[in-house]
Amino acid sequence: MKRNILIIGAGGVAQVVVHKAAQNNDVLGDIHIASRTVAKCHEIIASVREKKAMKVEGVLEAHALDAMDIAATKALIEKTGAQIVINVGSAFVNMSVLQSCIETGAAYIDTAIHEDPLKICETPPWYGNYEWKRAEACEKAGVTAILGAGFDPGVVNAYAALSRNYFDEIHSIDIIDVNAGSHGRWFATNFDPEINFREFTGQVYSWQNNEWATNQMFEVRQEWDLPVVGKSTTYMTGHDEIHSLSKNMGVPNIRFWMGFGERYITVFTVLKNLGLLSEQPVKTAEGQEVVPLKVVKAVLPDPSTLAPDYTGKTCIGDLVKGVKDGKPREIFIYNVADHKDAYNEVGSQGISYTAGVPPVAAALLIANGLWDVKKMANVEELPPEPFLGLLNEMGLPNRIRDGDTDEALVF
Amino acid sequence: MKRNILIIGAGGVAQVVVHKAAQNNDVLGDIHIASRTVAKCHEIIASVREKKAMKVEGVLEAHALDAMDIAATKALIEKTGAQIVINVGSAFVNMSVLQSCIETGAAYIDTAIHEDPLKICETPPWYGNYEWKRAEACEKAGVTAILGAGFDPGVVNAYAALSRNYFDEIHSIDIIDVNAGSHGRWFATNFDPEINFREFTGQVYSWQNNEWATNQMFEVRQEWDLPVVGKSTTYMTGHDEIHSLSKNMGVPNIRFWMGFGERYITVFTVLKNLGLLSEQPVKTAEGQEVVPLKVVKAVLPDPSTLAPDYTGKTCIGDLVKGVKDGKPREIFIYNVADHKDAYNEVGSQGISYTAGVPPVAAALLIANGLWDVKKMANVEELPPEPFLGLLNEMGLPNRIRDGDTDEALVF
């Protein structure tokens, strides 16, 4: 039984993680939050207090931390006695936080792949460039490290694992992520603009016919008719989970589709073509060195400010096609989340909510031993039922559309 | 008779000014070029040498100068013995260069209004905020200062003055500026992006029914059928010349229309709505203070690099409507310039060419005394015929469309 949580990061997703950890602190124990900007941790704590989210009385503390600094991160893990670290900080700190866990024995959970600030869209499989290189070290140290335990990657990987029960043979998994909500701004990204745009500036990798295929962003468009949110336009996008699912599922076609409105595409196209999404510094006429993408981030709305006005719903799920008992079959396993409901419960919008609840469910499964596997694992390598069962209770109900039926997934 | 020219600035327009001054150095005397970056002056000199543009042997020298520094500017005027200063530097240096001329007695010529780097789109009339405040000082010192002597403002002001000959009463002057050329890039501005975008980020001021009217940029659209370039889409835009013509012409309606393609409008709209055209600094997540507009400038193509690939033509002119002998009349006085011809002659594209030839014509008219008025003047306050006559010979032929006739304007 592992206890005491250290949450790294203090953005929109961290806000959800802290609230959900607080709601389960009878099991999880002490809760610590660490960020470069400690004031942001204090804001989250104030929000937890305001919502009276702590299930039982207990420790809830803020810490200043540069999570790129392994010595400092190890010292904080040791000082707090945290046995589980949930890393929802910037995508640049995965490797230093993971290393700190390996050296202290704490379990590690993250929700997105590691990125090098100076490299965009490395060669597939992305996990192979960084995380998986530490798999042996994790196993040797007996450290549990669960990679990509947000919604996508995360829950959609569990959907993929679960879908095996419905098929004799799976031909394709199409992961579809549609935000049909509205924030009411002319333009905003739903999470850190720097990370958001970086997702789409490189090549689009997909797994087709058992090999990597490449496309340009916004090159391949697909309409879907989805539960609740209805007809939705999506574009084929590179995404973390394709990189682990292609290795672990033995399925010949795995693709990711993200919903985009015309406004997003216009803004993205202009910024990208002008060079304003570049992570490489440019020099102004006055001689100042500046990274354009960081300036774009600075002028855009802070995603955490969008929550109060956000309305509408998200729909994220796996459309799985294959054969069962000699007949073609198609199922869609999915969740629909509501922005307003998320805000009312934890003060965040729905995108942060779907990303922030799952790592707390993963932490609970490490705490109770079910997922405390003492090695590195992507979510599809772990039993999906207890994870999805917990999420049903934690605010992310799962459903399955199978032929003409559409019903709750109950475990 | 004034002689010896100091040209301030070393951008695309300065390149044209230096070439044209070199072609007339028998009259203008020594030619000096000054810029913060002296290497750019040397590049222009190399281009003049390559084209063998100097009419007679003579002085052609480069100088490093911060034109915001009045003492340094005065010292350079004195050292070079320049009696005429052509200011085609950044829009931020007008007042310091003008002051240097007032204190040294040199004649002053510029091609655009002064701007405060931190203010965009001040209250009309724009000249009233800066230049005209020095009118009395010019007159007292007997200093000739010709404001806005490029094409627009400049030649179009002379067209307006000339149009008086064709009417008993003028009802409206619509200045139309269409660049029907193509630079072959995804996006680029034809001159300094910082100045270009600043022109359009504020309110659009126009002179209608004898008072200032305001609109938003891209709010008022107008199609015209123009000579040579044909059907052209323009938008009502604020522009320098409206501010002096409204005061000096006694015409109830004076508007400026600039041609824009869909691409320009899309890029401008995205950048403006995101806040990337702001001249006010923002702070990045890393704490760096940056002016977004300067970063946009840094990522865009340097306008001076567009010239070699530029093809097509520009058409700029005044559509004047009024009454002559009791009957309604409409004339269009205009110039058509060719990007390729400009490049072949002086190594610049057509936009720089149309802006850079007129101030040299103005310098010749100061040199020969016709425009050496020993006070401050906008172009419409000076006799237009000698100016337009010189331009006919200097590569900017003027034409008039009047009813069914379309012929060269000859003086």
Boltz contact constraints between the chains, C-beta under 6 A:
constraints:
  - contact:
      token1: [A, 186]
      token2: [B, 273]
      max_distance: 6.0
  - contact:
      token1: [A, 267]
      token2: [B, 270]
      max_distance: 6.0
  - contact:
      token1: [A, 270]
      token2: [B, 267]
      max_distance: 6.0
  - contact:
      token1: [A, 270]
      token2: [B, 270]
      max_distance: 6.0
  - contact:
      token1: [A, 273]
      token2: [B, 186]
      max_distance: 6.0
  - contact:
      token1: [A, 274]
      token2: [B, 299]
      max_distance: 6.0
  - contact:
      token1: [A, 275]
      token2: [B, 299]
      max_distance: 6.0
  - contact:
      token1: [A, 276]
      token2: [B, 299]
      max_distance: 6.0
  - contact:
      token1: [A, 282]
      token2: [B, 298]
      max_distance: 6.0
  - contact:
      token1: [A, 282]
      token2: [B, 299]
      max_distance: 6.0
  - contact:
      token1: [A, 284]
      token2: [B, 294]
      max_distance: 6.0
  - contact:
      token1: [A, 284]
      token2: [B, 298]
      max_distance: 6.0
  - contact:
      token1: [A, 290]
      token2: [B, 290]
      max_distance: 6.0
  - contact:
      token1: [A, 290]
      token2: [B, 295]
      max_distance: 6.0
  - contact:
      token1: [A, 292]
      token2: [B, 295]
      max_distance: 6.0
  - contact:
      token1: [A, 292]
      token2: [B, 299]
      max_distance: 6.0
  - contact:
      token1: [A, 294]
      token2: [B, 284]
      max_distance: 6.0
  - contact:
      token1: [A, 295]
      token2: [B, 290]
      max_distance: 6.0
  - contact:
      token1: [A, 295]
      token2: [B, 292]
      max_distance: 6.0
  - contact:
      token1: [A, 295]
      token2: [B, 295]
      max_distance: 6.0
  - contact:
      token1: [A, 298]
      token2: [B, 282]
      max_distance: 6.0
  - contact:
      token1: [A, 298]
      token2: [B, 284]
      max_distance: 6.0
  - contact:
      token1: [A, 299]
      token2: [B, 274]
      max_distance: 6.0
  - contact:
      token1: [A, 299]
      token2: [B, 275]
      max_distance: 6.0
  - contact:
      token1: [A, 299]
      token2: [B, 276]
      max_distance: 6.0
  - contact:
      token1: [A, 299]
      token2: [B, 282]
      max_distance: 6.0
  - contact:
      token1: [A, 299]
      token2: [B, 292]
      max_distance: 6.0
